[in-house]
Amino acid sequence: MQATISSQSPGRTHLSCLLSTGSVPPGAQERDHRRLAAAALPLGLTTAATGDEGNNGPCVYEALPHNDAVLCKGLKVFYPELGNLGRMVVLECNNYRQKITYWTEPIVKFPGALDGATYILVMVDPDAPSRSSPIARFWRHWLVTDIQGADMKKGKIRGQELSPYQPPSPPAQSGFHRYQFLVYLQEGKTISLLPKESKTRASWKMDRFLSRFHLGEPEASIQFMTPNYQDTLNHQAPGGSSEPKNKPELR
């Protein structure tokens, strides 16, 4: 499903999650596409883009493929100009795919957070250096602990920053990358990284980290996708395994 938006007001449209985790019954994908389209129509998303589009074509909002959309669970991630990127592919127009590589950390909101609880926020790239060969999975982009529930509701990520925010930076010629945000209930635990974990962001054994602190399923999660801003991907499906011929080098 695609919908266009006027380039004069990017980011003023926020499409919320329309799927939850779990199995999807037959026909649900088609129904969800209709619901997404219905949500877009009142917001003017079917209006062709106008103004300076550069060399990247019109501003076209594109939802994630169905198999990638199921991570959507109660979390919202807002970037400048783009708005809520949850369950979306970063727009190709207006150099957004380049801008997101140097923008500061996004606003992350968890409306379902409990006022008296503390939370852990994790942002990772499971597709490092590429989705077809993720030998550096997980690349740790952001890790913050001791976030108060009242702050999470408002999108104020204030706590102990174990890994400062690192913007999405997929290597050239590596295809689309998923950028996943996950929120875990901390429950009074003191969270830290091992010295060897602190030395590098690549190949983070996230499952071992979660097991070490007895962290269960995430309370909320979301993801978006983007390729390297210089790549030309011939409109391939973002969720597919196909990618440019030249293999990327590890960062």
N, C-alpha and C positions, 0 to 999 in steps of 0.2 A: 504494500500500500504506500502510495506517495501522495503528498499534498504540498502545494506551493504556498509561499507566504511572501508578502511584499517585503522587499529588502529595505524599505524605508522604516520599518518597525520590527526588526528581528528581535527575538527574545521576549516579545510581549505575549507570546502564546506558550502556555504550559500544558503539555499533554500528560495526564497522569497515567499511572500503571493500570492496565486493564486486565492483566493476568496475575495469577498467584502461582506459587510453586505447587508441584504435585502433578498427578497424571491429568491428561487432557482428554475428555470424552470426544467421540467422533462428532464432527461438525462444529466443535468449539472454536477452531481457528477461524473458520469463515464468519462465525458470529462475532468474534472479537474484532475482526477486520471491519465489519459493519459498524460495530460500536465505536471503534477508533475514528472511522470516517464521520460518524454522526457527531462525535465530540469535536471534530475539526471544523465542520461546516459553520456553526455559529460564530467561530472565531476568524472566519475569512481565510482559511488555509487553502481554499481552492482558487484564490486569486493569483494570477500569474505575477511573477516578480517583476518589479520595475526598477528604474534607476541603474546605477553603475554596477554591473555584475562581474566586471573584470573578465578574465579568461576562463573562468571556472563554470560558466553556465548559470542558469537560474537558481534561486534559493529553493531547494526542494527538501522538505522534511521527509525522512524515510524511517519507518519503524524497523526495529530489529527483526531478523528472521524468527519464525515461531520458536525454533529450538533454543534460541538465545534469549527470548523474551521471558522465559519462565523464571528467571532469577528475580524478577520484579516482585518485591515484597515490602511494601510500606515505607520505602525510603525515597527521598527527593534530593536531587543534586542540581544546583543552579550555578551556571557559569555566566560571566558577563556577556551581554548581547544575545546569547542563545537561550537563556532561561533554563527550564528543567530538562536536562539531557537524558533522564532515565528512560530506558527502553528505546533509545533513538540512535541513529548514526549521525555523527557530527556533519553538519552541512558543509558542502564542498565550496559554496560561493563565499564571496567577501573575505577570502583568506582565513576562514574560521579554523580550518585544520592546521594552519600555521599559528594563529593566535593562541590556540589552546595549549601550545607548547611553551608559551611564556607567561600566560595568565597566572596569577597567584591562586591559592587554594580556593575551591568552590564553597558555596554555602551548602551544607549538608543538613537536612531536616529530617527528624524522625518524629512525626506527630504522635505516634503511639508510645513514646518514651514515658516512663514512670517518674514522677517528681522526686521520689526518695531514692531512686536507683542511680548507680554509676555505670557507665558504658565504655566499651572499647571500639574505636573506629579503625577499620583496616581498608586500605586501598591497594589492590594488586593487579598486575598484568599476568594472566596465566598463559599468554601466548608469546613469551620471550624465548628466543628472538623471533619466532614465527609460530603461527598456529599449527602448521604442519610438522614442525620440528621444535617443540617447546622445551628444549634441553635446559633452559635457564628459568623455568617455571619454579616458583612464583617470583616475579620481580616486585619487590616491595616499594610502593610509591608513597605510602603514608601510613603511619601508625601512631595513634593517640589513645592514651588511657585516662582513666579518672575523669571522664566527662559527665557532668551532672545531667540528670534526666531533664530538668527544667531548661537547661541550655540546649540540649539536643532538640527539644521541641521547637526552639526559636532559631535553630541553625547556627548557634554559637559554639564552635568547637574549641572549648577551653579545657585544657587538661595537661597531662604530661606527654610531651611530644617525643616519642622514642625514635621515630624516623620522620624528619621534616618533610613537608609536601614536596614531591617531585612531579612536575607536569607530565602528561602523556608525551612520550617521545619514541614512537615506534621506529625501528631502523628502516632505512630506505629499502625498497624492494622486498618487503616482508609481509605484504598483504594487510588485511584488517586485524586489529588487535582489540580484545575486549578489556575494558577497564572496569573492575568490579569493586564496589563499595559494600562492606559488610559491617554490621553493628552487633556486638556481643554484650551480654549482660556480665558485668565484672564481679558483682557480688562480694565486694570487699577484698578481693584478692590483690596482692601486690604483683604487678606485671613488669617484666623486664626482658630484655634481649640478652642472649648469651654473647660473650665476647666475639666468638666467631660469626654470630649473626650480625653483629654491629659493624663488622669489617666490610661487608658487601650487601647490596640489596638483591643481587641476583641469586637464583637457585635457593630461595628461602623455603625451608621445609615447614610450610605453614601448618600442615597436619600435625607435625611434632610439637610446634608451638601451642596449638590448641589443646593437644593432649596433655602437655606439660602443666597447663594451668586449668585443666578439667573444664574447658569451655565447650558448651554444647552447640546446638544449632544456632545460627545467627537469628537475632530478634528481628532484623530487617536487612534488606539487601537490594541492590540495584546495579545495573551495568549499562554502559554505552560502548560504542565502537567507533574507531577511527583508524585510518591508515597513515603512513607518512605523507605529509602535505605535498611532497614533490612527486608522489607516485601517480601513475595513470593506470587505473585498474580495469578499464574497459567495461565498467558497469557490471562486474561480476557480483554474484550474490555474496554479501558480507559474511554470511555464515558458512560459506563453502571453503573447501580446502585448497582451491586453486589460488595461485599467487604468481607474481612476476617471475620470469625465468631465472634471474640472477639471485642466488641465495644470499641472505644477509650475513654480515659478520656480527659476532657477539660484541655487545657494548663493553 
